Amino acid sequence: MNDHPSFQTDALIAEDIDAYLDQHQHKSPIDHRLSAAQSDDPRARGAGAPAADPHRDRPCGRQQGSARMIGRIVWLAALAATALLTVLLQFDWHARSNAAMAEVVPVPMRNYAQARVTQGAVNGADPSAALAEAERLVRRRPLPAENLSLLAVAQAKAGRLDEAARTIQVAGQRGWREPMAQEAVLRLALSAGDTAEAARRYAALLLLERTPDALLEELGPAVLGEPGGMGQRTLVAVVTGGERWHPLFLRRGARVIPPAAFIAIAAESLAQGAAFDCGVLEQSVRALSGRDAAAGARLRASAQARCPGLARE
């Protein structure tokens, strides 16, 4: 029987503690670095241990080449898209004067081309298509009076007469330089009995070189035919209101305004102090004499006070 059991138990416990510490000892950071360095040392690993690959964390050459190729493809695609966009914008611009180019431009890219497409649709036989194209045109370019005029025509062809009347009035107010709008508003004014407004629209048409002489000759009697009427008085006010009107009225008016109305307007303008140029007035007398010799003689007599030289034939 052992006389010292407690000492043996203590020894066994001490041995267990030493073994536990050997297995779970805490190393300092320096110890960890030394251990890592020793593990990387071929001599520490032994001659048979494989060496570490210094390129294992780098992308392979094939991946790098693929990335460069994708970047080049994206760059070329961007250049091609820019070139195509530039060409389409040029087509759209040239469609103003070349209707054949309008159809080449894709619908989302149409700006100037849309006006050409709309004009063709309005002249066609499908009112629904014309109205759709005109509405698309006005949505994209709502400001020009020409576009509103096309919309009014399309609305009229589609049977929407009230909308057409409102649209053409807006177009006439917005654009004095749009013959279609001015003609439409003039006819609406005549139908409403507003001769003064019709005369103002007639003056706008007279000012525009694009207005055909035949149209002015057609509208003249209805607007200016009443002697001393509101139409003649309104045009006298326009002519005497600014000298820029004088050459236009004398040259073109002598060709297109009814002779009797032209003489009346010219004489009243002279009486109200219009400073007509004598050379231009002489040209007007000759042009009017070519249409009506008696009317030319009356105009010459009316202008004697302003230009005495006109009294001689």
FIVEXFI-471713 format. One record per residue (C-alpha): x, y negated, z negated; residue in three letters. Coordinates in steps of 0.5 Angstrom, whole numbers, plus 2048, in hexadecimal, padded with zeros to 3 digits. Layout:
// residues N
+-----+-----+-----+------+
!   u !   v !   w ! rest !
+-----+-----+-----+------+
!   X !   Y !   Z !  ALA !
...
+-----+-----+-----+------+
// end
This chain:
// residues 313
+-----+-----+-----+------+
!   u !   v !   w ! rest !
+-----+-----+-----+------+
! 800 ! 800 ! 800 !  MET !
! 803 ! 7F9 ! 802 !  ASN !
! 804 ! 7F5 ! 7FC !  ASP !
! 804 ! 7EE ! 800 !  HIS !
! 7FE ! 7EE ! 805 !  PRO !
! 7FD ! 7E7 ! 805 !  SER !
! 804 ! 7E6 ! 808 !  PHE !
! 803 ! 7EB ! 80E !  GLN !
! 7FC ! 7E7 ! 810 !  THR !
! 800 ! 7E0 ! 810 !  ASP !
! 805 ! 7E3 ! 814 !  ALA !
! 800 ! 7E5 ! 819 !  LEU !
! 7FC ! 7DF ! 819 !  ILE !
! 803 ! 7DB ! 81A !  ALA !
! 804 ! 7E0 ! 820 !  GLU !
! 7FD ! 7DE ! 823 !  ASP !
! 7FE ! 7D7 ! 822 !  ILE !
! 805 ! 7D7 ! 826 !  ASP !
! 802 ! 7DB ! 82C !  ALA !
! 7FC ! 7D6 ! 82C !  TYR !
! 801 ! 7D0 ! 82D !  LEU !
! 805 ! 7D3 ! 832 !  ASP !
! 7FF ! 7D4 ! 836 !  GLN !
! 7FC ! 7CE ! 835 !  HIS !
! 802 ! 7C9 ! 834 !  GLN !
! 801 ! 7C2 ! 837 !  HIS !
! 806 ! 7BF ! 83B !  LYS !
! 808 ! 7B8 ! 83C !  SER !
! 808 ! 7B4 ! 843 !  PRO !
! 80F ! 7B5 ! 844 !  ILE !
! 80F ! 7BC ! 843 !  ASP !
! 809 ! 7BD ! 848 !  HIS !
! 80D ! 7B9 ! 84D !  ARG !
! 813 ! 7BD ! 84C !  LEU !
! 80F ! 7C4 ! 84D !  SER !
! 80C ! 7C1 ! 853 !  ALA !
! 813 ! 7BF ! 856 !  ALA !
! 816 ! 7C6 ! 854 !  GLN !
! 810 ! 7C9 ! 857 !  SER !
! 812 ! 7C5 ! 85E !  ASP !
! 819 ! 7C7 ! 85D !  ASP !
! 81A ! 7CD ! 862 !  PRO !
! 81F ! 7D0 ! 85D !  ARG !
! 81A ! 7D0 ! 857 !  ALA !
! 815 ! 7D3 ! 85C !  ARG !
! 81A ! 7D8 ! 85E !  GLY !
! 81D ! 7DA ! 865 !  ALA !
! 816 ! 7DE ! 867 !  GLY !
! 811 ! 7D8 ! 866 !  ALA !
! 80F ! 7D4 ! 86C !  PRO !
! 810 ! 7CD ! 86D !  ALA !
! 80B ! 7C8 ! 86C !  ALA !
! 809 ! 7C5 ! 873 !  ASP !
! 80A ! 7BD ! 873 !  PRO !
! 805 ! 7BC ! 879 !  HIS !
! 7FF ! 7C0 ! 875 !  ARG !
! 7FB ! 7BA ! 874 !  ASP !
! 7FC ! 7B6 ! 87A !  ARG !
! 7F7 ! 7B7 ! 880 !  PRO !
! 7F9 ! 7BB ! 886 !  CYS !
! 7FB ! 7B8 ! 88C !  GLY !
! 7F5 ! 7BB ! 890 !  ARG !
! 7F0 ! 7B7 ! 88B !  GLN !
! 7F4 ! 7B1 ! 88C !  GLN !
! 7F4 ! 7B2 ! 894 !  GLY !
! 7EC ! 7B3 ! 893 !  SER !
! 7EB ! 7AC ! 88F !  ALA !
! 7EF ! 7A8 ! 895 !  ARG !
! 7EB ! 7AB ! 89A !  MET !
! 7E5 ! 7A9 ! 897 !  ILE !
! 7E7 ! 7A2 ! 896 !  GLY !
! 7E9 ! 7A2 ! 89D !  ARG !
! 7E2 ! 7A4 ! 89F !  ILE !
! 7DE ! 79F ! 89B !  VAL !
! 7E3 ! 79A ! 89E !  TRP !
! 7E1 ! 79C ! 8A5 !  LEU !
! 7DA ! 79C ! 8A4 !  ALA !
! 7DA ! 795 ! 8A0 !  ALA !
! 7DD ! 793 ! 8A7 !  LEU !
! 7D9 ! 796 ! 8AB !  ALA !
! 7D2 ! 794 ! 8A8 !  ALA !
! 7D5 ! 78C ! 8A8 !  THR !
! 7D6 ! 78D ! 8AF !  ALA !
! 7CF ! 790 ! 8B0 !  LEU !
! 7CC ! 78A ! 8AC !  LEU !
! 7D0 ! 785 ! 8B0 !  THR !
! 7CE ! 788 ! 8B7 !  VAL !
! 7C6 ! 788 ! 8B5 !  LEU !
! 7C6 ! 781 ! 8B2 !  LEU !
! 7C9 ! 77F ! 8B9 !  GLN !
! 7C4 ! 782 ! 8BC !  PHE !
! 7BF ! 77F ! 8B8 !  ASP !
! 7C2 ! 778 ! 8B9 !  TRP !
! 7C2 ! 779 ! 8C1 !  HIS !
! 7BB ! 77C ! 8C1 !  ALA !
! 7B9 ! 774 ! 8C1 !  ARG !
! 7BA ! 774 ! 8C8 !  SER !
! 7BA ! 77B ! 8CA !  ASN !
! 7B4 ! 77F ! 8C9 !  ALA !
! 7B7 ! 785 ! 8CB !  ALA !
! 7BB ! 785 ! 8C5 !  MET !
! 7B6 ! 784 ! 8C0 !  ALA !
! 7B4 ! 78C ! 8C0 !  GLU !
! 7BB ! 78E ! 8BF !  VAL !
! 7BB ! 78B ! 8B8 !  VAL !
! 7B8 ! 78F ! 8B2 !  PRO !
! 7B2 ! 78D ! 8AF !  VAL !
! 7B5 ! 78B ! 8A8 !  PRO !
! 7BB ! 787 ! 8AC !  MET !
! 7B6 ! 783 ! 8B0 !  ARG !
! 7B6 ! 77B ! 8AF !  ASN !
! 7B6 ! 778 ! 8B6 !  TYR !
! 7B4 ! 77E ! 8B9 !  ALA !
! 7AE ! 77F ! 8B5 !  GLN !
! 7AB ! 778 ! 8B9 !  ALA !
! 7AD ! 77C ! 8C0 !  ARG !
! 7A9 ! 782 ! 8BD !  VAL !
! 7A3 ! 77E ! 8BB !  THR !
! 7A3 ! 77A ! 8C1 !  GLN !
! 7A3 ! 781 ! 8C5 !  GLY !
! 79D ! 784 ! 8C1 !  ALA !
! 799 ! 77D ! 8C1 !  VAL !
! 799 ! 77E ! 8C9 !  ASN !
! 797 ! 785 ! 8C8 !  GLY !
! 791 ! 789 ! 8C8 !  ALA !
! 791 ! 78B ! 8C1 !  ASP !
! 78E ! 786 ! 8BC !  PRO !
! 790 ! 78A ! 8B6 !  SER !
! 797 ! 78B ! 8B8 !  ALA !
! 798 ! 783 ! 8BA !  ALA !
! 795 ! 781 ! 8B3 !  LEU !
! 799 ! 786 ! 8AF !  ALA !
! 7A0 ! 783 ! 8B3 !  GLU !
! 79D ! 77C ! 8B2 !  ALA !
! 79C ! 77D ! 8AA !  GLU !
! 7A3 ! 781 ! 8AA !  ARG !
! 7A6 ! 77B ! 8AD !  LEU !
! 7A3 ! 776 ! 8A8 !  VAL !
! 7A5 ! 77A ! 8A2 !  ARG !
! 7AC ! 779 ! 8A5 !  ARG !
! 7AC ! 772 ! 8A7 !  ARG !
! 7A6 ! 76E ! 8A5 !  PRO !
! 7A9 ! 767 ! 8A6 !  LEU !
! 7A9 ! 766 ! 8AD !  PRO !
! 7A3 ! 764 ! 8B0 !  ALA !
! 7A4 ! 768 ! 8B7 !  GLU !
! 7A3 ! 76F ! 8B2 !  ASN !
! 79D ! 76C ! 8AF !  LEU !
! 79A ! 76B ! 8B6 !  SER !
! 79B ! 772 ! 8B8 !  LEU !
! 798 ! 774 ! 8B2 !  LEU !
! 792 ! 770 ! 8B4 !  ALA !
! 791 ! 773 ! 8BB !  VAL !
! 792 ! 77A ! 8B8 !  ALA !
! 78C ! 778 ! 8B3 !  GLN !
! 788 ! 775 ! 8B8 !  ALA !
! 789 ! 77C ! 8BD !  LYS !
! 787 ! 780 ! 8B7 !  ALA !
! 781 ! 77C ! 8B6 !  GLY !
! 783 ! 779 ! 8B0 !  ARG !
! 781 ! 772 ! 8B2 !  LEU !
! 780 ! 76E ! 8AC !  ASP !
! 787 ! 770 ! 8A9 !  GLU !
! 78A ! 76E ! 8B0 !  ALA !
! 787 ! 767 ! 8B0 !  ALA !
! 78A ! 766 ! 8A9 !  ARG !
! 791 ! 769 ! 8AB !  THR !
! 791 ! 765 ! 8B1 !  ILE !
! 790 ! 75F ! 8AD !  GLN !
! 795 ! 760 ! 8A8 !  VAL !
! 79A ! 761 ! 8AE !  ALA !
! 798 ! 75B ! 8B1 !  GLY !
! 799 ! 757 ! 8AB !  GLN !
! 7A0 ! 75A ! 8AA !  ARG !
! 7A3 ! 75A ! 8B1 !  GLY !
! 7A2 ! 754 ! 8B6 !  TRP !
! 7A7 ! 757 ! 8BA !  ARG !
! 7A3 ! 75D ! 8BC !  GLU !
! 79E ! 75D ! 8C2 !  PRO !
! 79A ! 763 ! 8C1 !  MET !
! 798 ! 760 ! 8BA !  ALA !
! 797 ! 759 ! 8BC !  GLN !
! 793 ! 75B ! 8C2 !  GLU !
! 78E ! 760 ! 8BD !  ALA !
! 78D ! 75A ! 8B8 !  VAL !
! 78C ! 755 ! 8BE !  LEU !
! 786 ! 75A ! 8C0 !  ARG !
! 784 ! 75B ! 8B9 !  LEU !
! 783 ! 754 ! 8B8 !  ALA !
! 77F ! 753 ! 8BF !  LEU !
! 77B ! 758 ! 8BD !  SER !
! 77A ! 755 ! 8B6 !  ALA !
! 779 ! 74E ! 8B9 !  GLY !
! 77F ! 74B ! 8B6 !  ASP !
! 782 ! 747 ! 8BC !  THR !
! 787 ! 743 ! 8B8 !  ALA !
! 78A ! 74A ! 8B6 !  GLU !
! 78A ! 74D ! 8BD !  ALA !
! 78D ! 746 ! 8BF !  ALA !
! 793 ! 747 ! 8BA !  ARG !
! 794 ! 74E ! 8BC !  ARG !
! 794 ! 74C ! 8C4 !  TYR !
! 799 ! 747 ! 8C2 !  ALA !
! 79D ! 74D ! 8BF !  ALA !
! 79D ! 751 ! 8C5 !  LEU !
! 79F ! 74B ! 8C9 !  LEU !
! 7A5 ! 74A ! 8C6 !  LEU !
! 7A7 ! 752 ! 8C6 !  LEU !
! 7AB ! 753 ! 8CD !  GLU !
! 7A8 ! 75A ! 8CC !  ARG !
! 7A1 ! 758 ! 8CD !  THR !
! 79F ! 75A ! 8D4 !  PRO !
! 79D ! 753 ! 8D8 !  ASP !
! 797 ! 758 ! 8DB !  ALA !
! 794 ! 759 ! 8D3 !  LEU !
! 795 ! 751 ! 8D2 !  LEU !
! 791 ! 750 ! 8D8 !  GLU !
! 78C ! 755 ! 8D6 !  GLU !
! 78B ! 752 ! 8CF !  LEU !
! 78B ! 74A ! 8D1 !  GLY !
! 784 ! 749 ! 8D3 !  PRO !
! 781 ! 74C ! 8CD !  ALA !
! 786 ! 749 ! 8C8 !  VAL !
! 786 ! 742 ! 8CC !  LEU !
! 781 ! 741 ! 8D0 !  GLY !
! 77C ! 73D ! 8CC !  GLU !
! 77E ! 736 ! 8CE !  PRO !
! 780 ! 732 ! 8C8 !  GLY !
! 77E ! 738 ! 8C4 !  GLY !
! 781 ! 73B ! 8BE !  MET !
! 786 ! 73F ! 8C2 !  GLY !
! 789 ! 739 ! 8C6 !  GLN !
! 789 ! 735 ! 8BF !  ARG !
! 78D ! 73A ! 8BC !  THR !
! 792 ! 73B ! 8C1 !  LEU !
! 793 ! 733 ! 8C2 !  VAL !
! 795 ! 734 ! 8BA !  ALA !
! 79A ! 739 ! 8BC !  VAL !
! 79D ! 735 ! 8C2 !  VAL !
! 79E ! 72F ! 8BE !  THR !
! 7A0 ! 732 ! 8B8 !  GLY !
! 7A7 ! 733 ! 8BA !  GLY !
! 7AC ! 731 ! 8C0 !  GLU !
! 7AE ! 739 ! 8C1 !  ARG !
! 7A7 ! 73A ! 8C4 !  TRP !
! 7A7 ! 735 ! 8C9 !  HIS !
! 7AC ! 738 ! 8CE !  PRO !
! 7A8 ! 73F ! 8CD !  LEU !
! 7A1 ! 73C ! 8CE !  PHE !
! 7A3 ! 738 ! 8D4 !  LEU !
! 7A7 ! 73D ! 8D8 !  ARG !
! 7A3 ! 744 ! 8D6 !  ARG !
! 79C ! 740 ! 8D4 !  GLY !
! 79C ! 73D ! 8DB !  ALA !
! 79C ! 745 ! 8DE !  ARG !
! 797 ! 748 ! 8DA !  VAL !
! 792 ! 744 ! 8D6 !  ILE !
! 78C ! 742 ! 8DA !  PRO !
! 78E ! 73B ! 8DE !  PRO !
! 788 ! 737 ! 8DB !  ALA !
! 78A ! 739 ! 8D4 !  ALA !
! 791 ! 738 ! 8D5 !  PHE !
! 790 ! 731 ! 8D8 !  ILE !
! 78B ! 72F ! 8D2 !  ALA !
! 790 ! 732 ! 8CD !  ILE !
! 796 ! 72F ! 8D0 !  ALA !
! 793 ! 728 ! 8D1 !  ALA !
! 790 ! 728 ! 8C9 !  GLU !
! 797 ! 72A ! 8C7 !  SER !
! 79A ! 724 ! 8CB !  LEU !
! 795 ! 720 ! 8C8 !  ALA !
! 797 ! 722 ! 8C1 !  GLN !
! 79E ! 720 ! 8C2 !  GLY !
! 7A1 ! 726 ! 8C5 !  ALA !
! 7A8 ! 725 ! 8C7 !  ALA !
! 7A8 ! 729 ! 8CE !  PHE !
! 7AF ! 729 ! 8D1 !  ASP !
! 7AD ! 726 ! 8D8 !  CYS !
! 7B1 ! 72B ! 8DC !  GLY !
! 7AE ! 731 ! 8D9 !  VAL !
! 7A7 ! 72D ! 8DA !  LEU !
! 7A9 ! 72D ! 8E1 !  GLU !
! 7AA ! 734 ! 8E2 !  GLN !
! 7A3 ! 735 ! 8DE !  SER !
! 7A0 ! 731 ! 8E3 !  VAL !
! 7A3 ! 735 ! 8E9 !  ARG !
! 7A1 ! 73B ! 8E6 !  ALA !
! 79A ! 739 ! 8E5 !  LEU !
! 799 ! 736 ! 8EC !  SER !
! 79B ! 73D ! 8EF !  GLY !
! 795 ! 740 ! 8EB !  ARG !
! 790 ! 73A ! 8EC !  ASP !
! 792 ! 734 ! 8F0 !  ALA !
! 78D ! 730 ! 8ED !  ALA !
! 78F ! 732 ! 8E6 !  ALA !
! 796 ! 730 ! 8E7 !  GLY !
! 794 ! 729 ! 8EA !  ALA !
! 790 ! 728 ! 8E3 !  ARG !
! 796 ! 72A ! 8DF !  LEU !
! 79A ! 725 ! 8E3 !  ARG !
! 796 ! 71F ! 8E2 !  ALA !
! 795 ! 721 ! 8DA !  SER !
! 79C ! 721 ! 8D9 !  ALA !
! 79E ! 71A ! 8DC !  GLN !
! 79E ! 717 ! 8D6 !  ALA !
! 7A3 ! 71B ! 8D3 !  ARG !
! 7A7 ! 71C ! 8DA !  CYS !
! 7A6 ! 717 ! 8DF !  PRO !
! 7AA ! 71B ! 8E4 !  GLY !
! 7A5 ! 720 ! 8E5 !  LEU !
! 7A0 ! 71B ! 8E8 !  ALA !
! 7A4 ! 71C ! 8EE !  ARG !
! 7A2 ! 722 ! 8F3 !  GLU !
+-----+-----+-----+------+
// end
